[in-house]
Amino acid sequence: MDFKESFSVALSALLSNRVRLVLTMLGIIIGVGAVIAMVALGQGAKQAVETQIQQLGTNLLTVRSGTGGGGMFNRAAGATVGFTLDHLKAIREQCKTIETAIPELNQFTQIKYANQVTYSQILGTEPEYEFVRNAPLEQGEYFTNADNSRRNRVCVIGEEVRKDLFGESKDVVGEQVKIRGINFTIVGLLKSKGEGFGDPDNTVIVPLLTAQKRVFGTDRLSQIDVKVASLELIDAASIEIEQVLRKQNRLAEGDENNFIIRSQLDYLSTFGQASKTLTTLLAAIAAVSLLVGGIGIMNIMLVSVTERTREIGVRMAIGACKKDIRYQFLIEAIVIAMAGGIIGILAGVGGAMALAKFADWNTAIVPGAVVLAFVFSGVVGVVFGLFPAIKASNLNPIDSLRYE
């Protein structure tokens, strides 16, 4: 019996009991679909974060005061100390590998317009923030250095803040909002970046001195952002900044740093590793369904061998050899697994697309995961179908003919 005939006989045997066929494939369908959907979710989340980080620029360093618990981003850990404009001035004047450095002072607080209230990150900084943080405007313009020195009450708002306070109104430049009860005039609207680190769309940017003296009443900074001249100078810039800040903070040789220097590449590398681990874990959990599906195939094929014992005896009696019987049952198992794999692929891709459209989740179909899931489903068919096929081919023809 050739392969074509064996396949035809196997397909006819499977289609003779369609309900059982569907129930047997269900485990494979769920397993393959879950693997593809989970990998798509993990990859989508990774790409979304990578996009957010790259939008800020990979040649950006963030310098924070305080400790970091000895994590991978830290050069060291020590006592907490706040940065001031003197630290910023020292970095600007003494670090030769940087393009510019800007201050940041941020806190979450209430924003109000008429009867509408929302809570947002108030970020005090300087006009160069637009270039250092790659934050272009949709409308209006940034405040100026003159606005900063005069402590003018002007602000630039993010897209989410606009929606929360103004609804569908697009033209917000010139409107006034209250920040902690103080009137601010909107001079610009940021282009939307979507969700990401710090939720850039839920931000209100004001002049630094206005934030320090009029809003928060402090001379401290939350962090200093440093734009390095090129990606190749990131490490050299980090060393320069470290030396400058140690001198500025009067740290003796052997004292641990009381500040943290992080680069966007650190964020990117760390999140990439975490995302890869999580995606692998999710895919491994989903792959268990494939193994369960394989056990289901073996179980139903063993039942099929028992039910068709007499048929096997007849076929052997009229000339079918062990190889023919073995091939037929093995083909049946592979067809069940691969048909379930195809349907599972469609279900997984469809599920990922549905999550992206209706739940607004970031998903990305990985072709390699689709191919791997399909191949693995075929392997499951072979592995779990082999034992029933061998058992069927080893039946004694005489005993099989007498089987009731």
NORWO-V544687 format. One record per residue. N is the residue number from 0. SS is DSSP state (a for helix, b for strand, c for the rest). Layout:
# NORWO-V544687
n=N ss=SS
n=N ss=SS
This chain:
# NORWO-V544687
n=0 ss=c
n=1 ss=c
n=2 ss=a
n=3 ss=a
n=4 ss=a
n=5 ss=a
n=6 ss=a
n=7 ss=a
n=8 ss=a
n=9 ss=a
n=10 ss=a
n=11 ss=a
n=12 ss=a
n=13 ss=a
n=14 ss=a
n=15 ss=c
n=16 ss=c
n=17 ss=a
n=18 ss=a
n=19 ss=a
n=20 ss=a
n=21 ss=a
n=22 ss=a
n=23 ss=a
n=24 ss=a
n=25 ss=a
n=26 ss=a
n=27 ss=a
n=28 ss=a
n=29 ss=a
n=30 ss=a
n=31 ss=a
n=32 ss=a
n=33 ss=a
n=34 ss=a
n=35 ss=a
n=36 ss=a
n=37 ss=a
n=38 ss=a
n=39 ss=a
n=40 ss=a
n=41 ss=a
n=42 ss=a
n=43 ss=a
n=44 ss=a
n=45 ss=a
n=46 ss=a
n=47 ss=a
n=48 ss=a
n=49 ss=a
n=50 ss=a
n=51 ss=a
n=52 ss=a
n=53 ss=a
n=54 ss=a
n=55 ss=a
n=56 ss=c
n=57 ss=c
n=58 ss=c
n=59 ss=b
n=60 ss=b
n=61 ss=b
n=62 ss=b
n=63 ss=b
n=64 ss=b
n=65 ss=c
n=66 ss=c
n=67 ss=c
n=68 ss=c
n=69 ss=c
n=70 ss=c
n=71 ss=c
n=72 ss=c
n=73 ss=c
n=74 ss=c
n=75 ss=c
n=76 ss=c
n=77 ss=c
n=78 ss=c
n=79 ss=c
n=80 ss=c
n=81 ss=c
n=82 ss=b
n=83 ss=c
n=84 ss=a
n=85 ss=a
n=86 ss=a
n=87 ss=a
n=88 ss=a
n=89 ss=a
n=90 ss=a
n=91 ss=a
n=92 ss=a
n=93 ss=a
n=94 ss=c
n=95 ss=c
n=96 ss=c
n=97 ss=b
n=98 ss=b
n=99 ss=b
n=100 ss=b
n=101 ss=b
n=102 ss=b
n=103 ss=b
n=104 ss=b
n=105 ss=b
n=106 ss=b
n=107 ss=b
n=108 ss=b
n=109 ss=b
n=110 ss=b
n=111 ss=b
n=112 ss=b
n=113 ss=c
n=114 ss=c
n=115 ss=b
n=116 ss=b
n=117 ss=b
n=118 ss=b
n=119 ss=b
n=120 ss=b
n=121 ss=b
n=122 ss=b
n=123 ss=b
n=124 ss=b
n=125 ss=c
n=126 ss=c
n=127 ss=c
n=128 ss=a
n=129 ss=a
n=130 ss=a
n=131 ss=a
n=132 ss=c
n=133 ss=c
n=134 ss=c
n=135 ss=c
n=136 ss=b
n=137 ss=b
n=138 ss=b
n=139 ss=b
n=140 ss=c
n=141 ss=c
n=142 ss=c
n=143 ss=c
n=144 ss=a
n=145 ss=a
n=146 ss=a
n=147 ss=a
n=148 ss=a
n=149 ss=c
n=150 ss=c
n=151 ss=c
n=152 ss=c
n=153 ss=b
n=154 ss=b
n=155 ss=b
n=156 ss=b
n=157 ss=c
n=158 ss=a
n=159 ss=a
n=160 ss=a
n=161 ss=a
n=162 ss=a
n=163 ss=a
n=164 ss=a
n=165 ss=a
n=166 ss=c
n=167 ss=c
n=168 ss=c
n=169 ss=c
n=170 ss=c
n=171 ss=c
n=172 ss=c
n=173 ss=c
n=174 ss=c
n=175 ss=b
n=176 ss=b
n=177 ss=b
n=178 ss=b
n=179 ss=c
n=180 ss=c
n=181 ss=b
n=182 ss=b
n=183 ss=b
n=184 ss=b
n=185 ss=b
n=186 ss=b
n=187 ss=b
n=188 ss=b
n=189 ss=b
n=190 ss=c
n=191 ss=c
n=192 ss=c
n=193 ss=c
n=194 ss=c
n=195 ss=c
n=196 ss=c
n=197 ss=c
n=198 ss=c
n=199 ss=c
n=200 ss=c
n=201 ss=c
n=202 ss=b
n=203 ss=b
n=204 ss=b
n=205 ss=b
n=206 ss=b
n=207 ss=a
n=208 ss=a
n=209 ss=a
n=210 ss=a
n=211 ss=a
n=212 ss=a
n=213 ss=a
n=214 ss=a
n=215 ss=a
n=216 ss=c
n=217 ss=c
n=218 ss=c
n=219 ss=c
n=220 ss=b
n=221 ss=c
n=222 ss=b
n=223 ss=b
n=224 ss=b
n=225 ss=b
n=226 ss=b
n=227 ss=b
n=228 ss=c
n=229 ss=c
n=230 ss=a
n=231 ss=a
n=232 ss=a
n=233 ss=a
n=234 ss=a
n=235 ss=a
n=236 ss=a
n=237 ss=a
n=238 ss=a
n=239 ss=a
n=240 ss=a
n=241 ss=a
n=242 ss=a
n=243 ss=a
n=244 ss=a
n=245 ss=a
n=246 ss=a
n=247 ss=a
n=248 ss=c
n=249 ss=c
n=250 ss=c
n=251 ss=c
n=252 ss=c
n=253 ss=c
n=254 ss=c
n=255 ss=c
n=256 ss=c
n=257 ss=c
n=258 ss=b
n=259 ss=b
n=260 ss=b
n=261 ss=b
n=262 ss=b
n=263 ss=a
n=264 ss=a
n=265 ss=a
n=266 ss=a
n=267 ss=a
n=268 ss=a
n=269 ss=a
n=270 ss=a
n=271 ss=a
n=272 ss=a
n=273 ss=a
n=274 ss=a
n=275 ss=a
n=276 ss=a
n=277 ss=a
n=278 ss=a
n=279 ss=a
n=280 ss=a
n=281 ss=a
n=282 ss=a
n=283 ss=a
n=284 ss=a
n=285 ss=a
n=286 ss=a
n=287 ss=a
n=288 ss=a
n=289 ss=a
n=290 ss=a
n=291 ss=a
n=292 ss=a
n=293 ss=a
n=294 ss=a
n=295 ss=a
n=296 ss=a
n=297 ss=a
n=298 ss=a
n=299 ss=a
n=300 ss=a
n=301 ss=a
n=302 ss=a
n=303 ss=a
n=304 ss=a
n=305 ss=a
n=306 ss=a
n=307 ss=c
n=308 ss=a
n=309 ss=a
n=310 ss=a
n=311 ss=a
n=312 ss=a
n=313 ss=a
n=314 ss=a
n=315 ss=a
n=316 ss=a
n=317 ss=c
n=318 ss=c
n=319 ss=c
n=320 ss=c
n=321 ss=a
n=322 ss=a
n=323 ss=a
n=324 ss=a
n=325 ss=a
n=326 ss=a
n=327 ss=a
n=328 ss=a
n=329 ss=a
n=330 ss=a
n=331 ss=a
n=332 ss=a
n=333 ss=a
n=334 ss=a
n=335 ss=a
n=336 ss=a
n=337 ss=a
n=338 ss=a
n=339 ss=a
n=340 ss=a
n=341 ss=a
n=342 ss=a
n=343 ss=a
n=344 ss=a
n=345 ss=a
n=346 ss=a
n=347 ss=a
n=348 ss=a
n=349 ss=a
n=350 ss=a
n=351 ss=a
n=352 ss=a
n=353 ss=a
n=354 ss=a
n=355 ss=a
n=356 ss=a
n=357 ss=a
n=358 ss=c
n=359 ss=c
n=360 ss=c
n=361 ss=c
n=362 ss=c
n=363 ss=c
n=364 ss=c
n=365 ss=c
n=366 ss=a
n=367 ss=a
n=368 ss=a
n=369 ss=a
n=370 ss=a
n=371 ss=a
n=372 ss=a
n=373 ss=a
n=374 ss=a
n=375 ss=a
n=376 ss=a
n=377 ss=a
n=378 ss=a
n=379 ss=a
n=380 ss=a
n=381 ss=a
n=382 ss=a
n=383 ss=a
n=384 ss=a
n=385 ss=a
n=386 ss=a
n=387 ss=a
n=388 ss=a
n=389 ss=a
n=390 ss=a
n=391 ss=a
n=392 ss=a
n=393 ss=c
n=394 ss=c
n=395 ss=c
n=396 ss=a
n=397 ss=a
n=398 ss=a
n=399 ss=a
n=400 ss=a
n=401 ss=c
n=402 ss=c
n=403 ss=c
